[in-house]
Amino acid sequence: MTQPLAGVRILVADDQHDVARTLCKPLHKAGAALRYVGDGQAALDALAAQPFDLVLVDMKMPPEDWGGLWLLSRLAAGGQRVPALVLSGEGAKQQVKQAMRLGATDWIDKGDDAGRELLDRCVKIVGDRLEQALAAASDRLPTPIAFRIARYIRTTDPDKQLAEGLHALESILRLAATVGLATTPPAPLRGITVERLASPSMGTWFDLCTALVGAPGAGTKFKQLFSWLAPDSTARQSVQEFITIRNGLAHGRATARRADRDRLDALLRRFAHRAVSAGSLDLAVPTSMTFDGSKYAVEVLVLRGTGKPIPDRVLTEDPVVSGAVLLLDTDAEPVVLAPMLASAVAEASGTVHCLQFDGLQRSRANLSPATPLKYSRADEGDEAIGEYPTATWPALAKWTAP
């Protein structure tokens, strides 16, 4: 029997634990992974630490008299788009209306028959979000991921869908590894050798992510990004299986199967839903900077979606270099993603493009401190681009194991 909520992660915020567990039994039977917390602050902490596909919000819980409204207001203020379903008791109609104005997706009354109704509503809410997730990701996520997801959406040939989906999965792993290397103190990583970085594969990006996520001081934004794709060992095993499938297809040892396409589609949709719901991942290229005596005002071009870069402005404590690719975070200073990412300007149109690290320009036999890194475009098109700053092998050597 198919479980309609298999793989779905649901956060339940309710101070009446026994009532909440009884109410949510149908969700557990339907395959959902449930996490229970007793107040709004604990819910915020859980959402900051782990990805969830849906939040069930009890209206009358701590803090304050109507902790559900407190939680929804904090989520809205923080730009969180995770869908929320409100659990309401008697005499809370006015609060329910306010909850809907704060962005709640739906609501139900607690009662004897609420469990079955709750299951139906959860299946519909999550199903609707997953249906929309890939299109939303192609508009809102950083360009290196958005372009690959957009190509996957456009692919209608069943024989090519699996290959494009695997390219999209690799783009997620590549960007996660990039953010991980930029935000984690450098140290040799188990299984990461010179040979693997000289010509990185999908497996290399995945192994970088799994090594970095357990490294001391691993960056919070990296861990969040990787968790949207692989929050637990089961999901990581699924990613590993797709790497094996990718290798089999590349060497002619396997053929595309519909079951694999369907599983990969589900994985990509869950990632896209979680990433879009978090609403806090942007790449940008600085173009100019001014200083007012206390902070730097930096004009940037945001690399989001599949369109042209979007002009914006950010404030920083420290100066940044024009042309560098930055990771923007509303709660922290921008992070420079060099040498894994670089930018270049198209010679004819003047459009800024993002370039991704793609190996070394020489074999290991000729490896030296002057060996330059190789880059490939993160977007589509064939317009010529001008010069761009590059880096040399020592910038990455500190991550390799003997």
Secondary structure in CASP SS format (residue, H / E / C, confidence):
PFRMAT SS
TARGET T0000
AUTHOR 0000-0000-0000
METHOD secondary structure of the structure
MODEL  1
M C 1.00
T C 1.00
Q C 1.00
P C 1.00
L C 1.00
A C 1.00
G C 1.00
V C 1.00
R E 1.00
I E 1.00
L E 1.00
V E 1.00
A E 1.00
D C 1.00
D C 1.00
Q C 1.00
H H 1.00
D H 1.00
V H 1.00
A H 1.00
R H 1.00
T H 1.00
L H 1.00
C C 1.00
K H 1.00
P H 1.00
L H 1.00
H H 1.00
K H 1.00
A C 1.00
G C 1.00
A C 1.00
A E 1.00
L E 1.00
R E 1.00
Y E 1.00
V E 1.00
G C 1.00
D C 1.00
G H 1.00
Q H 1.00
A H 1.00
A H 1.00
L H 1.00
D H 1.00
A H 1.00
L H 1.00
A H 1.00
A H 1.00
Q C 1.00
P C 1.00
F C 1.00
D C 1.00
L E 1.00
V E 1.00
L E 1.00
V E 1.00
D E 1.00
M C 1.00
K C 1.00
M C 1.00
P C 1.00
P C 1.00
E C 1.00
D C 1.00
W C 1.00
G H 1.00
G H 1.00
L H 1.00
W H 1.00
L H 1.00
L H 1.00
S H 1.00
R H 1.00
L H 1.00
A H 1.00
A H 1.00
G C 1.00
G C 1.00
Q C 1.00
R C 1.00
V C 1.00
P C 1.00
A E 1.00
L E 1.00
V E 1.00
L E 1.00
S E 1.00
G C 1.00
E C 1.00
G C 1.00
A C 1.00
K H 1.00
Q H 1.00
Q H 1.00
V H 1.00
K H 1.00
Q H 1.00
A H 1.00
M H 1.00
R H 1.00
L C 1.00
G C 1.00
A C 1.00
T C 1.00
D E 1.00
W E 1.00
I E 1.00
D E 1.00
K C 1.00
G C 1.00
D C 1.00
D C 1.00
A H 1.00
G H 1.00
R H 1.00
E H 1.00
L H 1.00
L H 1.00
D H 1.00
R H 1.00
C H 1.00
V H 1.00
K H 1.00
I H 1.00
V H 1.00
G H 1.00
D H 1.00
R H 1.00
L H 1.00
E H 1.00
Q H 1.00
A H 1.00
L H 1.00
A H 1.00
A H 1.00
A H 1.00
S H 1.00
D H 1.00
R H 1.00
L C 1.00
P E 1.00
T H 1.00
P H 1.00
I H 1.00
A H 1.00
F H 1.00
R H 1.00
I H 1.00
A H 1.00
R H 1.00
Y H 1.00
I H 1.00
R H 1.00
T C 1.00
T C 1.00
D C 1.00
P H 1.00
D H 1.00
K H 1.00
Q H 1.00
L H 1.00
A H 1.00
E H 1.00
G H 1.00
L H 1.00
H H 1.00
A H 1.00
L H 1.00
E H 1.00
S H 1.00
I H 1.00
L H 1.00
R H 1.00
L H 1.00
A H 1.00
A H 1.00
T H 1.00
V H 1.00
G H 1.00
L H 1.00
A H 1.00
T H 1.00
T C 1.00
P C 1.00
P C 1.00
A C 1.00
P C 1.00
L C 1.00
R C 1.00
G C 1.00
I C 1.00
T C 1.00
V H 1.00
E H 1.00
R H 1.00
L H 1.00
A H 1.00
S C 1.00
P C 1.00
S C 1.00
M H 1.00
G H 1.00
T H 1.00
W H 1.00
F H 1.00
D H 1.00
L H 1.00
C H 1.00
T H 1.00
A H 1.00
L H 1.00
V H 1.00
G C 1.00
A C 1.00
P C 1.00
G C 1.00
A C 1.00
G C 1.00
T H 1.00
K H 1.00
F H 1.00
K H 1.00
Q H 1.00
L H 1.00
F H 1.00
S H 1.00
W H 1.00
L H 1.00
A C 1.00
P C 1.00
D C 1.00
S H 1.00
T H 1.00
A H 1.00
R H 1.00
Q H 1.00
S H 1.00
V H 1.00
Q H 1.00
E H 1.00
F H 1.00
I H 1.00
T H 1.00
I H 1.00
R H 1.00
N H 1.00
G H 1.00
L H 1.00
A H 1.00
H C 1.00
G C 1.00
R C 1.00
A C 1.00
T C 1.00
A C 1.00
R C 1.00
R H 1.00
A H 1.00
D H 1.00
R H 1.00
D H 1.00
R H 1.00
L H 1.00
D H 1.00
A H 1.00
L H 1.00
L H 1.00
R H 1.00
R H 1.00
F H 1.00
A H 1.00
H H 1.00
R H 1.00
A H 1.00
V H 1.00
S H 1.00
A H 1.00
G C 1.00
S C 1.00
L C 1.00
D E 1.00
L E 1.00
A E 1.00
V E 1.00
P E 1.00
T E 1.00
S E 1.00
M E 1.00
T E 1.00
F E 1.00
D C 1.00
G C 1.00
S C 1.00
K C 1.00
Y E 1.00
A E 1.00
V E 1.00
E E 1.00
V E 1.00
L E 1.00
V E 1.00
L C 1.00
R E 1.00
G C 1.00
T C 1.00
G C 1.00
K C 1.00
P C 1.00
I E 1.00
P E 1.00
D E 1.00
R E 1.00
V E 1.00
L E 1.00
T E 1.00
E C 1.00
D C 1.00
P C 1.00
V C 1.00
V C 1.00
S C 1.00
G C 1.00
A C 1.00
V C 1.00
L E 1.00
L E 1.00
L E 1.00
D E 1.00
T C 1.00
D C 1.00
A E 1.00
E E 1.00
P E 1.00
V E 1.00
V E 1.00
L C 1.00
A C 1.00
P C 1.00
M C 1.00
L E 1.00
A E 1.00
S E 1.00
A E 1.00
V E 1.00
A E 1.00
E C 1.00
A C 1.00
S C 1.00
G C 1.00
T C 1.00
V E 1.00
H E 1.00
C E 1.00
L E 1.00
Q E 1.00
F E 1.00
D E 1.00
G E 1.00
L E 1.00
Q C 1.00
R C 1.00
S C 1.00
R H 1.00
A H 1.00
N H 1.00
L C 1.00
S C 1.00
P C 1.00
A C 1.00
T C 1.00
P E 1.00
L E 1.00
K E 1.00
Y E 1.00
S E 1.00
R E 1.00
A C 1.00
D C 1.00
E C 1.00
G C 1.00
D C 1.00
E C 1.00
A C 1.00
I E 1.00
G C 1.00
E C 1.00
Y C 1.00
P C 1.00
T C 1.00
A C 1.00
T E 1.00
W C 1.00
P H 1.00
A H 1.00
L H 1.00
A H 1.00
K C 1.00
W C 1.00
T C 1.00
A C 1.00
P C 1.00
END
